[in-house]
Amino acid sequence: MPLAEGEGSVVSLEGRRDDAAPSPGTSAPDAPAPGWAVLDALREPRFRRLWLAGLCVNIGRWLDFIVLGWLAYTITESPFMVGVAAFCRFAPMIVIGLFAGVLIDRFHRGRLIVGVQVVNLTVALVLAVLFGTGVGELWHLIALELLLGVAWAIDFPTRRAVLFTLVGPKRVTNAVSLESVSMQGTKIIGPLLGGVLLARVGPGAAYLMLALLFVGSLLLTMTLVRRVPLPAPGGTGESVLASLASGVREARSQPAIMGVLLITVWMNFLVFPYQQIMPVFARDFLHVGPELLGLLVAAGGLGTLVAALFIASKRDFTAHRQVFVGGSLLSGVLVVVQAFSPNFEVSLLIQLLIGVGDAGFGTMQSTIILLSAHERARGRVLGILSVCIGTNPLGALWVGLAATYIGAPLAFGAGAALALVLMLPVSLRMLAVGARPLRAPA
């Protein structure tokens, strides 16, 4: 495959090219290294730093997820306001995600990631001061979490675009699987940490831990920034509107991408909102506190971790569409089952299995797009994916409102059932054309 500027070599901020050959005993970036297959992408030092920085961010993201939902419900006693808080946290994905795709095709991706970490750290410190001193109110919480949402809307597509450039098409499934291990597997650590800190120390300490995690991510990212390739040449030749239009055309021209985008919308709008309403479900229906709520969310992370590691261990993986469809449908079915769970122990098992489905959905979601989109439009298509993911806060609003009147279990169970009906025909079409392996276009 012909490589665009910055893919076959490394360009520093000063524009120098690093064409040094790999040292003896190391593998070329696109060639799987011998040994344990699950670690293939981590043998690339630049990806290893990116992955570790992402690990810090993702632990913090899940810690923040628990603290936000619990604080919003404690302050207001309203399931709807829990949904409003979650909406404000994730809503920036809807608007900013599309433009973030244009940004990462035009500007230095390393600088974007560093800037995001600076914003994250600043906001976390302010939250720690406000809620550590007891003066924090709901509007403080929502406004500052909105800023974290803006940072995440830029971080997600930027990190994915950098990932592909660092590891190449042959390692992209392995790299995205490892990213899934980071993003979803940290559900084991983040929620437990957040639940324990909330219960035993308070929200101020939880946000201080969040700030420390962002410090770690910032330091790791700063060591990487001079080695992150610049966007492909010609990325700034179009107007913003023309860039957005070309991204849409790219998505519409690739059936695999369109299938991923549609299913992503339904998963985020109708299935995943159960996560935002879990504090209500845990307290009012399972009768547990923040520590066991953290354990419940962590069980899903454990399922995702095991499944994502299994996918990452597979070299020359080609069943991208099959795993994506299977994981999506499995998660939808199990969320319906969760609505009828009689107790905490059964819910724990269901969450573990939902995590397995989430691994298939989340890992293949980005992999299919990275392998199907052309380099010239990859950032923009990832921006469209961010917008589709950004429908999750809209789902949090409707499920929060519905839970107020019909109860949390019926609200999220009905949403997941509707998603299954909508996803089935698209899933069948994706499987019908899924015999040919995906290959990154030139």
C-alpha positions in Angstrom: 0.0 0.0 0.0 1.4 3.4 -0.9 2.1 5.4 2.2 1.2 9.0 2.7 3.6 11.5 4.1 4.2 10.7 7.8 3.2 7.0 7.6 6.4 5.6 6.3 8.6 7.9 8.4 8.4 10.1 11.4 8.2 13.9 11.1 9.0 16.0 14.1 7.6 19.4 15.0 10.5 21.0 13.2 9.7 18.9 10.0 12.8 16.6 10.2 12.3 13.1 8.9 13.5 10.2 10.9 14.3 7.5 8.3 16.5 5.4 10.6 16.1 1.7 10.0 14.8 -0.5 12.8 17.5 -1.6 15.2 18.7 -5.2 14.9 16.3 -7.7 16.4 13.2 -5.4 16.0 10.4 -5.8 13.6 9.2 -3.3 11.0 6.1 -1.4 12.1 3.7 -3.4 9.9 5.2 -6.8 10.5 3.9 -8.9 13.4 6.8 -9.7 15.8 7.5 -13.2 17.0 6.3 -14.1 20.4 3.1 -13.6 22.2 0.7 -12.2 19.6 -1.3 -10.1 21.9 1.7 -7.7 22.5 2.5 -7.2 18.8 1.5 -3.5 18.7 3.0 -2.7 22.1 6.4 -3.7 20.7 6.3 -0.3 18.9 7.7 2.2 21.5 5.6 5.1 20.2 2.4 3.2 20.4 3.4 1.9 23.8 3.6 5.5 25.1 0.3 6.4 23.4 -1.4 3.3 25.0 -0.1 4.0 28.5 -1.3 7.6 28.2 -4.7 6.4 27.1 -4.7 3.9 30.0 -4.5 6.8 32.5 -7.2 8.7 30.6 -9.5 5.7 30.5 -9.2 4.9 34.2 -10.1 8.5 34.9 -13.0 8.4 32.5 -14.6 5.5 34.3 -13.8 6.9 37.7 -15.5 10.1 36.6 -18.5 8.2 35.2 -19.2 6.7 38.6 -18.7 10.0 40.5 -20.8 12.1 38.1 -23.8 9.8 38.3 -23.7 9.3 42.0 -23.2 13.0 42.8 -26.0 14.1 40.4 -28.4 11.6 42.0 -27.3 12.5 45.6 -27.7 16.2 45.0 -31.1 16.1 43.2 -32.7 12.7 44.0 -33.9 12.8 40.4 -33.3 10.1 37.8 -33.9 12.6 35.1 -31.2 14.9 36.4 -28.8 12.0 36.3 -29.6 11.8 32.6 -29.2 15.5 32.2 -25.7 15.4 33.9 -24.7 12.5 31.6 -26.0 14.3 28.6 -23.9 17.3 29.3 -20.8 15.1 29.8 -21.1 13.4 26.5 -23.1 15.8 24.3 -20.1 17.6 22.9 -19.4 14.4 20.8 -22.5 15.2 18.7 -21.3 18.7 17.6 -17.6 18.8 18.1 -16.9 15.2 16.9 -17.6 16.1 13.3 -15.3 19.2 13.4 -12.6 17.2 15.4 -12.3 15.0 12.3 -11.5 18.0 10.2 -9.0 19.2 12.8 -7.0 16.0 12.9 -6.7 16.0 9.1 -5.3 19.6 9.2 -3.2 20.1 12.4 -0.5 18.3 14.3 -2.2 15.5 16.1 0.3 15.3 18.9 -0.3 18.9 19.9 -4.0 18.3 19.9 -3.6 15.4 22.3 -1.4 17.4 24.6 -3.8 20.3 24.6 -6.7 18.0 25.5 -4.7 16.6 28.5 -4.0 20.2 29.8 -7.8 20.9 29.7 -8.6 17.6 31.5 -6.1 18.3 34.2 -7.3 21.9 34.8 -11.0 20.8 35.1 -10.2 17.9 37.4 -8.3 20.2 39.8 -11.2 22.7 39.9 -13.7 19.9 40.6 -11.4 18.6 43.4 -11.3 22.0 45.0 -15.1 22.7 44.7 -16.3 19.3 46.0 -13.4 18.8 48.4 -14.3 22.0 50.2 -18.1 21.3 50.1 -19.0 24.3 48.0 -19.7 22.4 44.8 -23.2 22.6 43.4 -25.1 20.9 40.5 -24.4 23.7 38.0 -20.6 23.5 38.8 -20.7 19.8 38.2 -22.6 20.1 34.9 -20.5 23.0 33.5 -17.2 21.4 34.3 -18.2 18.0 33.1 -19.2 19.7 29.9 -15.6 20.8 29.4 -14.4 17.3 30.0 -16.8 16.2 27.3 -15.4 18.7 24.9 -11.9 17.4 25.5 -13.0 13.8 25.1 -14.7 14.7 21.8 -11.4 15.8 20.4 -9.3 13.1 22.1 -11.2 10.1 20.8 -10.8 10.5 17.0 -7.3 12.1 17.3 -6.0 9.1 19.3 -7.5 6.6 16.8 -5.9 8.5 13.8 -2.5 8.5 15.5 -2.8 4.9 16.4 -3.2 3.8 12.8 -0.3 5.9 11.7 2.0 4.4 14.3 1.2 0.7 13.8 0.1 0.4 10.2 -2.7 -1.7 8.7 -1.3 -5.1 9.5 -1.3 -4.4 13.2 -4.4 -2.2 13.4 -6.7 -5.0 14.7 -4.2 -5.8 17.4 -3.7 -2.2 18.3 -7.4 -1.3 18.5 -8.0 -4.5 20.5 -5.4 -3.3 23.0 -7.0 0.1 23.0 -10.3 -1.7 23.8 -8.5 -3.4 26.6 -7.6 0.1 27.9 -10.9 1.8 27.2 -13.2 -0.9 28.5 -10.9 -3.0 30.7 -10.3 0.0 32.9 -13.9 -0.4 33.9 -12.4 -2.8 36.4 -10.2 -0.2 38.0 -11.9 3.1 37.5 -15.4 2.3 38.9 -13.9 0.4 41.9 -11.6 3.2 42.6 -14.3 5.8 42.2 -16.8 3.9 44.4 -14.3 3.3 47.2 -13.1 7.0 47.2 -16.7 8.2 47.2 -17.8 6.0 50.0 -14.7 6.4 52.3 -13.2 9.8 51.5 -15.6 11.8 49.4 -15.9 13.3 45.9 -13.0 15.8 46.4 -10.6 12.9 46.8 -12.1 11.1 43.8 -11.5 14.2 41.6 -8.0 14.7 43.0 -7.2 11.1 41.9 -8.7 12.0 38.5 -6.3 15.0 38.3 -3.3 12.7 39.1 -4.3 10.3 36.3 -4.4 13.3 33.9 -0.9 14.3 35.0 0.4 10.9 34.1 -1.3 11.0 30.7 0.1 14.5 30.0 3.7 13.5 30.8 3.5 10.4 28.6 1.9 12.4 25.8 4.6 15.1 25.9 7.3 12.4 25.4 5.4 11.3 22.3 4.4 14.6 20.7 7.7 15.2 18.7 7.3 11.7 17.1 3.6 11.9 16.0 3.4 12.2 12.2 1.9 15.2 10.6 -1.4 14.9 8.6 -1.1 13.8 5.0 -0.2 16.5 2.6 -3.2 18.3 1.0 -5.3 17.9 4.1 -5.7 21.7 4.4 -6.6 22.3 0.7 -10.4 22.1 1.3 -12.7 24.4 3.2 -14.2 23.1 6.4 -17.6 22.5 4.8 -15.9 20.7 1.8 -13.9 18.6 4.2 -17.1 17.6 6.1 -18.8 16.8 2.8 -16.0 14.6 1.6 -16.1 12.7 4.9 -19.8 12.0 4.4 -19.2 10.9 0.8 -16.5 8.5 2.0 -18.8 7.0 4.6 -21.7 6.6 2.1 -19.4 5.0 -0.5 -18.3 2.2 1.9 -21.1 -0.3 3.0 -19.1 -1.6 5.9 -18.6 2.0 7.2 -22.3 2.8 6.9 -23.3 -0.4 8.7 -20.9 0.5 11.5 -22.2 4.0 11.8 -25.9 3.0 11.9 -25.4 0.3 14.5 -23.2 2.7 16.5 -26.1 5.2 16.6 -28.6 2.6 17.8 -26.2 1.1 20.4 -25.4 4.5 21.9 -28.9 5.9 21.7 -30.9 2.8 22.8 -28.6 0.3 24.5 -25.8 2.0 26.3 -27.9 4.5 28.2 -28.5 1.8 30.7 -25.0 2.6 32.0 -25.9 6.2 32.9 -29.0 5.0 34.8 -27.1 2.3 36.7 -26.8 4.4 39.9 -30.6 4.6 40.0 -30.9 0.9 39.3 -28.3 -0.1 41.8 -29.6 2.0 44.7 -33.4 1.7 44.2 -33.8 -1.8 42.7 -30.7 -3.8 43.8 -30.4 -1.8 47.1 -26.6 -1.4 47.0 -24.3 1.5 47.7 -21.5 3.1 45.6 -18.9 0.5 46.4 -21.1 -2.4 45.0 -22.1 -0.1 42.1 -18.5 0.2 41.3 -18.1 -3.6 41.4 -21.1 -4.0 39.1 -19.6 -1.7 36.5 -16.2 -3.3 36.9 -17.7 -6.8 36.1 -18.5 -5.5 32.7 -14.9 -4.3 32.4 -13.6 -7.7 33.3 -15.7 -9.3 30.5 -14.5 -6.8 28.0 -10.9 -7.2 29.1 -10.9 -11.0 28.6 -12.6 -10.8 25.2 -10.5 -8.0 23.9 -7.3 -9.8 24.9 -8.5 -12.8 23.1 -9.2 -10.8 19.9 -5.8 -9.1 20.3 -4.0 -12.5 20.4 -5.3 -13.4 16.9 -2.8 -12.7 14.1 -4.1 -12.1 10.6 -7.6 -11.5 12.0 -10.3 -11.2 9.2 -13.7 -11.8 10.9 -14.2 -8.1 11.6 -17.8 -7.8 10.5 -18.9 -11.0 12.1 -17.4 -10.1 15.5 -18.8 -6.6 15.3 -22.4 -7.8 14.6 -22.2 -10.6 17.1 -20.9 -8.4 19.9 -23.6 -5.7 19.2 -26.5 -8.2 19.2 -25.2 -10.0 22.3 -24.9 -6.7 24.3 -28.5 -5.7 23.2 -30.0 -9.0 24.3 -28.2 -9.0 27.6 -29.3 -5.4 28.5 -32.9 -6.6 28.0 -32.1 -9.6 30.3 -30.6 -7.1 32.8 -33.9 -5.4 33.2 -35.4 -8.6 34.7 -32.5 -9.3 37.0 -33.8 -10.3 40.5 -30.7 -9.4 42.6 -27.1 -8.1 42.7 -25.4 -11.5 42.1 -27.3 -12.2 38.9 -26.7 -8.6 37.7 -23.0 -9.2 38.3 -23.0 -12.2 35.9 -25.0 -10.3 33.3 -22.7 -7.4 33.4 -19.7 -9.7 32.9 -21.3 -11.2 29.7 -22.3 -7.7 28.5 -18.7 -6.8 28.7 -17.9 -9.7 26.3 -20.3 -8.3 23.7 -19.0 -4.8 24.2 -15.5 -5.9 23.3 -16.6 -7.2 20.0 -18.6 -4.1 19.3 -16.0 -1.6 20.5 -12.9 -3.2 19.0 -14.3 -3.8 15.5 -16.1 -0.5 15.4 -12.9 1.5 14.9 -11.0 -1.3 13.2 -13.5 -1.6 10.3 -13.5 2.2 9.7 -9.7 2.4 9.9 -9.3 -0.4 7.4 -12.2 0.8 5.1 -11.5 4.5 4.9 -8.9 6.2 2.6 -6.1 8.0 4.4 -7.1 11.3 2.9 -10.5 11.1 4.7 -9.7 8.8 7.7 -9.8 11.6 10.2 -13.1 13.0 8.9 -14.8 9.5 9.0 -13.5 9.0 12.5 -15.1 12.4 13.3 -18.5 11.1 12.0 -18.1 8.1 14.2 -17.6 10.4 17.1 -20.9 12.1 16.3 -22.6 8.7 16.2 -21.1 7.9 19.6 -22.3 11.3 20.7 -25.9 10.2 20.4 -25.4 8.4 23.8 -26.2 11.5 25.9 -29.5 11.9 24.0 -30.2 8.4 25.0 -29.3 9.3 28.6 -31.9 12.0 28.5 -34.7 9.9 27.3 -33.9 6.9 29.6 -33.6 9.3 32.6 -37.0 10.8 31.8 -38.6 7.4 31.2 -37.1 6.0 34.4 -38.8 8.8 36.3 -42.2 7.5 35.3 -41.9 3.8 34.5 -38.8 2.8 36.5 -35.2 2.3 35.4 -35.4 -1.5 34.4 -38.4 -1.1 32.1 -36.9 2.1 30.6 -33.5 0.7 29.5 -34.9 -2.8 28.7 -37.4 -1.4 26.2 -34.7 0.7 24.6 -32.4 -2.2 24.1 -35.3 -4.3 22.6 -36.1 -1.6 20.1 -32.4 -1.4 19.2 -32.3 -5.1 18.4 -35.2 -4.7 16.0 -33.5 -1.9 14.2 -30.0 -3.5 14.1 -31.1 -6.9 12.8 -31.6 -6.0 9.1 -28.4 -3.9 8.9 -26.5 -6.7 10.7 -27.7 -9.3 8.1 -26.6 -7.0 5.3 -23.1 -6.6 6.8 -22.8 -10.4 7.2 -23.9 -11.0 3.7 -21.0 -9.0 2.3 -18.6 -10.0 5.0 -16.8 -12.9 3.3 -14.1 -10.7 1.9 -11.4 -9.6 4.3 -11.1 -5.9 4.9 -7.9 -4.2 3.6 -6.8 -0.7 4.1 -7.2 1.2 0.8 -4.3 3.0 -0.9 
